Amino acid sequence: MSVSGNTEDIMWFINKYPYFMLRFVIVVVIFIVFLVIIMLFRNRAYLRMVTDKDSVTGLMSWEKFKEDVETVIIKNAKTKYALIQFDIDKFKVVNDLYGIDGGNSLLRHIAAEIESMLDKNEMATRFYADVFCILISYDTDDEITGFISKISECIKNFTLIFGIYKIDEDLPVNLMIDRATFARNAVKGNSVKNYSFFDSRMLEEVLKEKKIESTMQSALDAGEFEVYLQPQFSVETEKIVSAEALVRWNDPIRKIIPPGEFIELFEKNNFITKLDVYMWEQVFKVISNWISSGKEPYPVSINVSAVHFKNRTIIDEITEVVKKFNIPLKYIELEITESTLLDDLDYAIDTIYQLHSLGFRIAMDDFGSGFSSLNVLNKLSIDVLKLDREFLNDASNSRKGKIVINDIITMAKHLNMNVVCEGVENREQVEYLKTTQCDKIQGFYYARPMSLINFEKEYY
């Protein structure tokens, strides 16, 4: 049968039964529309299911968590709830060692443990990265800390850091999370406990930090950060031989702001790297002025913050400052804190070696405040050991303390290092250090940190 024959038969049928064909077409269209509607509903349900779940852990999504928290709190107005936020300390190490899949596996394990602990109207989500948020009901604070302990026990090989906000105000969930975050940040770095409850003082501290952050760049541009110098004295002669450069913020309204009020914040927000470079330039400028005016410069030690030291461009940055001022590097000593070495020892050893090769003298500041000292000291290109002030306090109070400080100084001498003892506050400490091989002393007994003007008046 030909194609044209089939076409003629179809046209004949349509012409003979037009109403039947119309009804047939309508039925087919309705059926197709029905199928489309079913597919749309199924897709929406699927999408809803997908978007309501965290893709890594299977916990509810952050958006779903926010919606359900608001609903649960409203429906259970007489129940006390707490919002807990926590993260895994040094989680980056897990990803570095075991890859993303290994890190995700740990997150799924934690999520499963949390879900097994939740009661009705309690919920959890992964906020982002390794940060989890949990809503639990409670009657006493002990119940909250008990819940935290259970989670920590399930993840024994890792340290979890918790922030807790006991919900006592009608706030948006985002603000509740902010308060739990404040509490978590307040306990980071604390070796004694791994949790903190939010209180109003934290909010005041955050507002204070925001105020500082809003003015720090303009203060830097205006030259409000000033170099203060604290003299260092020879133990043998008790005469000034060098100085340490310290920073003070001379605010037009608040006057002199001590570093304790802003350095830690600058380390958190990374502004410390800008302040470091600024201070290096100011110190180099001071030494350059001393040379051009015919004065013999005192060697000055300048601090390299732990945050900045980890920056892989630090050698280039310091080199640029050297080129800019072109002063003999024998007048500059770089102070690097012992804690700087803990995260990446190989990088620290290599970077210190390169800085030393450029001609800088390198000092390890706060020696004894960390845990790696004796193990790595022989691997580092260190010229000067600055003893943490606690060593001197111990030596002042006990015979064992004196034995420890004597042995450390002897060890440093065997490694061809000079020794500076900080925190010298009385004559008794000076007389004791004269019996050791300590080279220099620094502290309030001789001089407090002073402005450049006062330093030049006193020692030039």
N, C-alpha and C positions, 0 to 999 in steps of 0.2 A: 504493500500500500504506500502510495506517495505521500510526501509531506503536504502537498497542496490539497490532496484528498482529505487528510486529517483536519486541515484548517477549515475546509468547506463544511465538514460534518459538525465541527465545534460551532461555527457561525450559524449553521442551520438550527442547532440545539438552542443557542442563545436567543435567536429570533423567535423560535417557537415557544420558549418558556422564559420570557424576560423577568417575570416576578420571582420565579424560583431562583434565578441567578442573583437577583438583587438581595434576596434573603440570605443566600449562601455567602455572598460577599460580606454582608453585615455580620453574620455569625463569625466568619474568619477574622474580621477586624476586631470584634469584641474579644475573641479568644486570644489574639495577639496582645491586645491591651491588657487583658487579665494576666497573661504571662509576664509582661513588662512590670506590672504593679507588684506581682509576687517577687520578682527578681530584685526590684528596688527595695522592698521591705526586707528581704533577706540580706541584701548588701548593707543596708543601713544598720540592721541588727549586728551583722558581722563587724562593720566598721566601729559601731558602738562598743562591741566586745573588745576589739583590738585597742581602741583609744582609751578604754577604761583600765587597761593592763599595762604595766611597765614591761617593756620588751626584753629587759635583761633578767629581772628577778621574778616576774609574774605577779608581784604585788600590784595593788591598784595604782593607777596613774596619779600623778601629782594633781591634775585638775579634778579627777574623781574624788581624791582624798579631801581637797578643799570643800567640795560640795557636800560630801557626807559628814565631815566634821561639823559644819554649820548646822546641818539637819539634826544630827545626834544631840548636839548641845542644846538646841532649842527644844527638842522633844523630851529631853531628860534634864529639865532645868534644876531639879533638886539634887542631881548627882554632881559630885566634884570630879573634874577632869584635869589631867595634866598633859601638856604637850612636851614630848621628849625628842630631842634631836641629838644624833651622835654620828661620828665618823671614825674611820680606822686610822690610827696614828701611823704615819709613814706608809700609806697605802701604795704610793708610787713604787716603793721597793718591790711589792708583790708583782706589779705589772712589769717591772724591769727584769725580775728573775724568772717569772713564769708566763709572761706575755699577757695580752688582753684576755685570751680565753681562760687563763689561770685566774686572773683577777675577777672575771665575771663569774667563774665557778665559786669563788669565795663569797661574792655578793649573793649568789643564789642560796648558798648554804646559810648565810646569815638571815636572809629573808624567810627561809623555811623554819628556822629556829624561832624567829619572832612570831610568825603566824601560829605556831604551836602553843604560844603563851597567851594569845589574845582571847579575851572573853567576848560575850555579846556586846555590841555597841562600842567595841574597841577596834582600832584599825591601824594600818601601817602603810608607808609608801617609801620609795626611794626618791628623795628630793632631787638630787643630781649626783653624778660621780659616785663616791662612796659615802654620801651623806644620806642617812635615813631619818624619817620622822614618824613618830608613833603617838597615837592618842590612847591614853589609858584612863580608867576610872580609879579612884582611890579614896580612902578615908583618912589615912595618916601618911606622913612623909616617909615613915619606915616602909610602907608598902611600895612607894616609888623607888626607894633605894634598893629594896629587895628585888624588884623587877629588873633594875639595872644590873644587879649582881648576877642574876640568872643569865642575862644576855652575855655578860662578860665571861661567865664560867663556860658557856658553850663555845666561845671563841678564845680558848686559852692561850694560843700562840700569838695573839695580837692584842695591842692596847686600844681600847675603845674610849673615846672622849665624849662625855655627855653634857648637854645643856638642858635644863628643865624649866619650863614655864608653867606654874600652877595657874590655870585659867580662872581669873577672878574679875575680869572685866568683859564687857560685850565689845569685842574687837574683831576686825576682819582677820581671817586666818593668816594672811600675809604678815600682819603686825605681830600676831602670836609667834609665828616662825622667827621673826626678827628678834624677839625677846629670848627665845630659846637659843638663837645663834649668839646673842650677846653673852649668855651664860656659858655656852660652850667655849667661846673664844677666851673667856675670863680664866678658864682652867687649863688651857693649852700650855704645855711646857711645865706644868706642875707635877713634880715627881711624887707628891704625897697622896693626892686623890685625883680621880679621873672624872668627877662630876661637879656641877655647880648649879644652884638654884638661882633663877633670875631675881634681882631686887632692884629697886628704883635707883640705887647708886650706880648701877651699871648703865642705866639710861642717861644719867647725868654725865658719866664718863664718856659715853658715846657722843653726846652733844658737845662736850668739851673737845673731843678729838675732831669732830666735824668743824668746829670753830678754828682749830689750829690748821687743819687741812685747807680751809678756805683762804688762809692768809700766808701759808708757808712759801708759795712761789713768789708772791709779791714781796715778802720779807727778804727772800734770797736776792731778788732783783734790786732791792733797795739797800743791800749791804748791811742788814740788821744782824746777821750772824757774824760774830766777832771772834778773833783769835785771842784766847787767853793762854798765858804761858805759866807752867809750874816748874820752877827751877829744880834741878837734880844736883846733888852735892857729892863730892868725893868723900868716901868714908874716912880716908886717911887724913886729908887736909881740912875737911869740912868747908871747902870753898866750892862755889858754883862751877860746874863743868859742862852742863848741858841743860836742856829743858824739854818738857813735853807740851805739845800744842793741844789745847782743849777748846771746845766750842761753847759759846754763850750766846743766847738770843737776846739782843737789846731791843726790846719792843718799845715804841714811843709811849705807849699807854701803860703797859704792864711792867715796864722797865726790864731789869735783867731776869731772864727766865733760865733756870738751870737745866742742863741736858736731861736730867731724869724725867722732865715733864714732856719731852718731845722726841728723844732719840728712839725709844722703843716703838713709838708710832711711826716714825720715819722708816724704821726697819720693816715694819709691817706693810706700809704702802709703797716701799721701794724708793721713796724720796731721798733716802740716805745716800744713794749713789750720786745724786746731784750735789748734796751737801759735802760729801767726801771730796769731790773734784774741786768744789769751791774752796774748801779749807786747804787743800794741797796748794792751790794757786796762791792763796793768801800767805801761807807760810813761805813758799818760794819767793814771793814778792818781798816779804820781810827780810829774808836772808840776803836777797839781791840788794836791798837798800842798805843793809849793814855793810856789805862789801863796797858798794859805791861811795859810801860816806867814810871809808877808811877804818871801819871797826872790824875787829876779828870776830867773825860770827860764832855764836855758840851752836853746836850741833843741836838740831831739833827733831824730836821723834813725832811722827804724825800717824794718826790711826787709820787703818783700813778696816772698814766695817765687815763683819762676817757675810752680810748680804752682798756687798760689793765684791768681796774677794771671790765669790762663786761665779761672778760675771766673767764669761770667757774672754771679754774684751778688756779686762782690767789692765793688762800689760801695755796694750796700745794706748789706753787712756793716760796712764802714768807717764809713758814715754812722750806723749804730746805735751804734757805739762813741763817735763824736763827740757824739751826743745824750745818751749816758749820762753823760759827764763834762763836757761843755760848757766846754771850755777854748779859748782863742784858737788858731786853727790856724797862726798865725805861729810857734808853738813846735814844730811838727811838720813833719818832712820825710820823704817816702816814698822809699825806695831801691828801684829796680827794676833788675835786672841786664840787661845788654845782650842776653844770650842769650834773654831772655824775648820779644824782639821777633821772633825768627826764624820762628816757626811761623805766626803770623797778624798780619802787619804792620798791616793795616787796623783790626783789632780793637784792637791795641795803641795805635795813634795815637788812636783814638776814646776808649778808656778813660782814657788818660793825660790827654787834653784834658778829660774830665769831672771827673777827680780834681783837676786844676789849677783848673778853674772853681769847684769847691767851696771852694777856698782853700788847698789843700795845696801846699807846695813839692815839686817832683819832682826827684829826683836819679837819674842813670843811673850805676849801680855797675859796676865792672870794665870801664870803657870801654876798648876795644882788645882785649878777650879774644875777641870774636866777629868776624863778617865783614861786618856790615851798617852799621857806624857812620857812615861818611862819606856813604853814600847816603841815610840816613833822618834824620840828625840835624836837618836844617832843617825836617823835617815834624813834629817832636815838641815838645810843650810842656814843655821841660826847663829847669829853673832851675840845676841843678848837674851838673857833669861830674866824676865820680870816676875818676881815672886808675888803671888797673891797675898794680900794683906793678912789673910787668916793664918798663914804660916807664922807671921811675926806675932800675932795675938797668942797663938799656941805656945810659941817660944817664950813669951813673956810670962805665961801662966804655969808652965810645967817643964820638968827636966826632959821628958820625952819629946816635947815640942822643940826644945833646943837641939836634941840629937837629930831630929828629922831635918830641920833647916840647915844644920851643919853638913849633914850628909848630902843634901841636895846641892848646896853650894860647892862642895868638894867634887861632886859628880860633874857639875857644870864646868868647873875649872879643868877637869880631865878632858872634857870635850872642847876645850879652847873657847869657852863662852864667858863673856862678862856677865855679872849679876847685879841687878838693880832690885832693891827692896822697897816696896811701896807701903804707904800707910804708917810712916814713922811719926809718932805723936808725942813722944816724951824722951827725956835725956837717958833714962834707963835703957830704952831700946837702942839708942845711938851707941851707948857704951857696950852693949852686948854685941852689936854688929861689928864694932871695932875688933872684937876677938875672933871674928870669922874672916873669910876671904872675900866677903861682899865688896863690890867695887863702888857702887853708888847708892845713895839713899834719897828718897823723895817722900815728902809728907808735910803735914801741917806744923810739925815742930819747927821746921825751917821756914817754910813759906807756903801760903795757899796759892792757888791759881790766880794770876793777876792780869790786868789789861796790858796791852803792849806798851802803852805810855808809862805805866807804873813800873813795868819790868825794865824798861830802858833807863828810867830815872834811878832805879835801885842798882842796876848792875852794869851800867855804862857811864 
